[in-house]
Amino acid sequence: MTRHQFLYKLFYIFEKVHCHVMVLFSTPGFLIFEMSVVRPALIEIYKPGIAKQCLHIFLCMFCFINVTGNMMMSIYNDGNLKNKRLKPTEGGDYCKLCETYRPPKAWHCRRCNVCILRRDHHCFFFSRCIGLYNRRYYLLYLAYMHITMIYSSYYNYYFVSSKFKDHGFFLAVLRILNPVLRFFIPEPMATKDLYVLLFLFNVGLIAWSAVLFRFHMRNTIRGVTAHEHRDPAKNNWRDNLISVFGRRWYFAIVWPFVDSPVDVETNKEY
């Protein structure tokens, strides 16, 4: 095994571990933190009514189900051509590695080691390719991740700022963003500084999800994949959306486990 192959294999293992940590620990851990630490503290400080508490719990669970549901569905539905034997199609070709014919927009992924129908890109966070059957879930994951981070940041701001007096919260933010200030503000690190770091991470996820969602949603509306993003728009924008979100898109955008079939017959270039 060459050095390049070893590093590639090591990166692949890291990608898999990262994916499982995010699915099994990070995402559920975020909900547990919000519900067991942030929520009780805010209830004690602001004394909201029962109706507001019930609404908050409902919205938290709705966001959590859509984030985790679309994440899991993205991982387990990638549209690969493994163990499939397709007939030759116009514009398609034959993959020697998979030993099967593939349609025009299907191409081989070196990391997954399989051809993917209407392959968009390989997602490092999911350790899967985004293609014909999971692009819907990937887009909705980004959308709900953005909404969830905005919603949680609103409450986390009040939670974190309650731990500081006067301008202490903003000084803590500056000390984290610029460690040099620690020489001028020699205050020891505490648990509240960890809360500030988590809040900044929260804000960073807002920007990250917004940029990705805008890029991929724009491609979806134009009917192109990520590697075709510079190409002219194809087909009608409504047809392009239905080709990704399926015929039951109105249910798919609010519940990740609903069956919303993609009509392949009307989109032959898959």
Contacts in CASP RR format, 6 or more apart in sequence:
PFRMAT RR
TARGET T0000
AUTHOR 0000-0000-0000
METHOD contacts of the structure
MODEL  1
MTRHQFLYKLFYIFEKVHCHVMVLFSTPGFLIFEMSVVRPALIEIYKPGI
AKQCLHIFLCMFCFINVTGNMMMSIYNDGNLKNKRLKPTEGGDYCKLCET
YRPPKAWHCRRCNVCILRRDHHCFFFSRCIGLYNRRYYLLYLAYMHITMI
YSSYYNYYFVSSKFKDHGFFLAVLRILNPVLRFFIPEPMATKDLYVLLFL
FNVGLIAWSAVLFRFHMRNTIRGVTAHEHRDPAKNNWRDNLISVFGRRWY
FAIVWPFVDSPVDVETNKEY
1 9 0 8 1.000
12 111 0 8 1.000
15 111 0 8 1.000
15 124 0 8 1.000
15 127 0 8 1.000
16 127 0 8 1.000
18 124 0 8 1.000
18 125 0 8 1.000
18 127 0 8 1.000
19 75 0 8 1.000
19 125 0 8 1.000
19 126 0 8 1.000
19 127 0 8 1.000
19 128 0 8 1.000
22 71 0 8 1.000
22 125 0 8 1.000
23 68 0 8 1.000
23 71 0 8 1.000
23 72 0 8 1.000
23 75 0 8 1.000
27 64 0 8 1.000
27 67 0 8 1.000
27 68 0 8 1.000
27 71 0 8 1.000
28 68 0 8 1.000
30 152 0 8 1.000
31 60 0 8 1.000
31 64 0 8 1.000
33 198 0 8 1.000
34 60 0 8 1.000
34 152 0 8 1.000
34 155 0 8 1.000
34 156 0 8 1.000
35 57 0 8 1.000
35 60 0 8 1.000
37 159 0 8 1.000
38 155 0 8 1.000
38 156 0 8 1.000
38 159 0 8 1.000
39 56 0 8 1.000
39 155 0 8 1.000
41 159 0 8 1.000
41 162 0 8 1.000
42 48 0 8 1.000
42 155 0 8 1.000
42 158 0 8 1.000
42 159 0 8 1.000
43 53 0 8 1.000
45 158 0 8 1.000
45 162 0 8 1.000
46 158 0 8 1.000
48 56 0 8 1.000
59 151 0 8 1.000
63 144 0 8 1.000
63 147 0 8 1.000
63 148 0 8 1.000
63 151 0 8 1.000
64 148 0 8 1.000
65 256 0 8 1.000
66 140 0 8 1.000
66 144 0 8 1.000
66 254 0 8 1.000
66 255 0 8 1.000
66 256 0 8 1.000
67 141 0 8 1.000
67 144 0 8 1.000
67 145 0 8 1.000
67 148 0 8 1.000
69 137 0 8 1.000
69 141 0 8 1.000
69 256 0 8 1.000
69 257 0 8 1.000
70 137 0 8 1.000
70 138 0 8 1.000
70 140 0 8 1.000
70 141 0 8 1.000
70 144 0 8 1.000
70 256 0 8 1.000
71 126 0 8 1.000
71 137 0 8 1.000
71 141 0 8 1.000
72 256 0 8 1.000
73 134 0 8 1.000
73 137 0 8 1.000
73 256 0 8 1.000
73 257 0 8 1.000
74 123 0 8 1.000
74 126 0 8 1.000
74 128 0 8 1.000
74 130 0 8 1.000
74 134 0 8 1.000
74 137 0 8 1.000
74 138 0 8 1.000
74 141 0 8 1.000
75 126 0 8 1.000
75 127 0 8 1.000
75 128 0 8 1.000
75 134 0 8 1.000
77 133 0 8 1.000
77 134 0 8 1.000
77 137 0 8 1.000
78 112 0 8 1.000
78 116 0 8 1.000
78 128 0 8 1.000
78 129 0 8 1.000
78 130 0 8 1.000
78 131 0 8 1.000
78 133 0 8 1.000
78 134 0 8 1.000
79 116 0 8 1.000
79 117 0 8 1.000
79 129 0 8 1.000
79 131 0 8 1.000
79 132 0 8 1.000
79 133 0 8 1.000
79 134 0 8 1.000
80 112 0 8 1.000
80 114 0 8 1.000
80 115 0 8 1.000
80 116 0 8 1.000
80 117 0 8 1.000
80 129 0 8 1.000
81 95 0 8 1.000
81 98 0 8 1.000
81 100 0 8 1.000
81 102 0 8 1.000
81 106 0 8 1.000
81 114 0 8 1.000
81 115 0 8 1.000
81 116 0 8 1.000
81 117 0 8 1.000
82 98 0 8 1.000
82 114 0 8 1.000
84 100 0 8 1.000
85 100 0 8 1.000
85 101 0 8 1.000
86 100 0 8 1.000
86 101 0 8 1.000
86 102 0 8 1.000
86 103 0 8 1.000
87 101 0 8 1.000
88 94 0 8 1.000
88 101 0 8 1.000
89 101 0 8 1.000
89 103 0 8 1.000
89 104 0 8 1.000
89 268 0 8 1.000
90 104 0 8 1.000
91 103 0 8 1.000
91 104 0 8 1.000
92 101 0 8 1.000
92 102 0 8 1.000
92 103 0 8 1.000
92 104 0 8 1.000
92 106 0 8 1.000
93 101 0 8 1.000
93 102 0 8 1.000
94 100 0 8 1.000
94 101 0 8 1.000
94 102 0 8 1.000
95 101 0 8 1.000
95 102 0 8 1.000
95 108 0 8 1.000
95 115 0 8 1.000
97 108 0 8 1.000
97 113 0 8 1.000
97 115 0 8 1.000
98 108 0 8 1.000
98 114 0 8 1.000
98 115 0 8 1.000
100 115 0 8 1.000
102 115 0 8 1.000
102 117 0 8 1.000
103 117 0 8 1.000
103 118 0 8 1.000
103 268 0 8 1.000
103 269 0 8 1.000
103 270 0 8 1.000
104 269 0 8 1.000
104 270 0 8 1.000
105 117 0 8 1.000
105 118 0 8 1.000
105 119 0 8 1.000
105 225 0 8 1.000
105 269 0 8 1.000
105 270 0 8 1.000
106 115 0 8 1.000
106 116 0 8 1.000
106 117 0 8 1.000
106 118 0 8 1.000
106 119 0 8 1.000
106 270 0 8 1.000
107 115 0 8 1.000
107 116 0 8 1.000
107 119 0 8 1.000
108 114 0 8 1.000
108 115 0 8 1.000
108 116 0 8 1.000
109 115 0 8 1.000
109 116 0 8 1.000
109 119 0 8 1.000
109 122 0 8 1.000
109 129 0 8 1.000
111 122 0 8 1.000
111 127 0 8 1.000
111 129 0 8 1.000
112 122 0 8 1.000
112 128 0 8 1.000
112 129 0 8 1.000
116 129 0 8 1.000
116 131 0 8 1.000
116 132 0 8 1.000
117 131 0 8 1.000
117 132 0 8 1.000
117 133 0 8 1.000
117 270 0 8 1.000
118 131 0 8 1.000
118 132 0 8 1.000
118 135 0 8 1.000
118 225 0 8 1.000
118 269 0 8 1.000
118 270 0 8 1.000
119 129 0 8 1.000
119 130 0 8 1.000
119 131 0 8 1.000
119 225 0 8 1.000
120 129 0 8 1.000
120 130 0 8 1.000
120 131 0 8 1.000
120 135 0 8 1.000
120 138 0 8 1.000
120 216 0 8 1.000
120 219 0 8 1.000
120 225 0 8 1.000
120 226 0 8 1.000
120 227 0 8 1.000
121 129 0 8 1.000
121 130 0 8 1.000
121 225 0 8 1.000
121 226 0 8 1.000
121 227 0 8 1.000
122 128 0 8 1.000
122 129 0 8 1.000
122 130 0 8 1.000
123 129 0 8 1.000
123 130 0 8 1.000
123 138 0 8 1.000
126 138 0 8 1.000
128 134 0 8 1.000
130 138 0 8 1.000
132 262 0 8 1.000
132 264 0 8 1.000
132 270 0 8 1.000
133 262 0 8 1.000
135 220 0 8 1.000
135 244 0 8 1.000
136 244 0 8 1.000
136 245 0 8 1.000
136 246 0 8 1.000
136 252 0 8 1.000
136 260 0 8 1.000
136 262 0 8 1.000
137 256 0 8 1.000
138 216 0 8 1.000
139 213 0 8 1.000
139 216 0 8 1.000
139 217 0 8 1.000
139 220 0 8 1.000
139 244 0 8 1.000
139 245 0 8 1.000
140 252 0 8 1.000
140 253 0 8 1.000
140 256 0 8 1.000
142 209 0 8 1.000
142 212 0 8 1.000
142 213 0 8 1.000
142 216 0 8 1.000
143 209 0 8 1.000
143 213 0 8 1.000
143 217 0 8 1.000
145 205 0 8 1.000
145 209 0 8 1.000
146 206 0 8 1.000
146 209 0 8 1.000
146 210 0 8 1.000
146 213 0 8 1.000
149 202 0 8 1.000
149 203 0 8 1.000
149 204 0 8 1.000
149 205 0 8 1.000
149 206 0 8 1.000
149 209 0 8 1.000
150 206 0 8 1.000
152 202 0 8 1.000
153 199 0 8 1.000
153 202 0 8 1.000
153 203 0 8 1.000
153 206 0 8 1.000
156 195 0 8 1.000
156 198 0 8 1.000
156 199 0 8 1.000
156 202 0 8 1.000
157 199 0 8 1.000
159 195 0 8 1.000
160 169 0 8 1.000
160 192 0 8 1.000
160 195 0 8 1.000
160 196 0 8 1.000
160 199 0 8 1.000
161 169 0 8 1.000
163 169 0 8 1.000
163 192 0 8 1.000
163 195 0 8 1.000
164 172 0 8 1.000
164 192 0 8 1.000
169 196 0 8 1.000
171 185 0 8 1.000
172 192 0 8 1.000
172 193 0 8 1.000
172 196 0 8 1.000
173 196 0 8 1.000
173 200 0 8 1.000
174 181 0 8 1.000
175 181 0 8 1.000
175 182 0 8 1.000
175 185 0 8 1.000
175 187 0 8 1.000
175 193 0 8 1.000
176 193 0 8 1.000
176 196 0 8 1.000
176 197 0 8 1.000
176 200 0 8 1.000
177 200 0 8 1.000
215 226 0 8 1.000
215 229 0 8 1.000
216 226 0 8 1.000
218 229 0 8 1.000
219 225 0 8 1.000
219 226 0 8 1.000
219 228 0 8 1.000
219 229 0 8 1.000
220 240 0 8 1.000
220 241 0 8 1.000
220 244 0 8 1.000
221 233 0 8 1.000
221 237 0 8 1.000
221 240 0 8 1.000
221 241 0 8 1.000
222 233 0 8 1.000
222 234 0 8 1.000
222 237 0 8 1.000
222 240 0 8 1.000
223 233 0 8 1.000
223 234 0 8 1.000
223 235 0 8 1.000
223 237 0 8 1.000
223 240 0 8 1.000
223 243 0 8 1.000
224 231 0 8 1.000
224 233 0 8 1.000
224 234 0 8 1.000
234 240 0 8 1.000
235 243 0 8 1.000
239 266 0 8 1.000
241 249 0 8 1.000
242 249 0 8 1.000
242 263 0 8 1.000
243 262 0 8 1.000
243 263 0 8 1.000
243 266 0 8 1.000
243 267 0 8 1.000
244 262 0 8 1.000
245 252 0 8 1.000
245 253 0 8 1.000
245 260 0 8 1.000
246 252 0 8 1.000
246 260 0 8 1.000
246 261 0 8 1.000
246 262 0 8 1.000
246 263 0 8 1.000
247 260 0 8 1.000
247 261 0 8 1.000
247 263 0 8 1.000
248 258 0 8 1.000
248 259 0 8 1.000
248 260 0 8 1.000
248 261 0 8 1.000
249 260 0 8 1.000
251 258 0 8 1.000
251 260 0 8 1.000
252 258 0 8 1.000
252 260 0 8 1.000
264 270 0 8 1.000
END
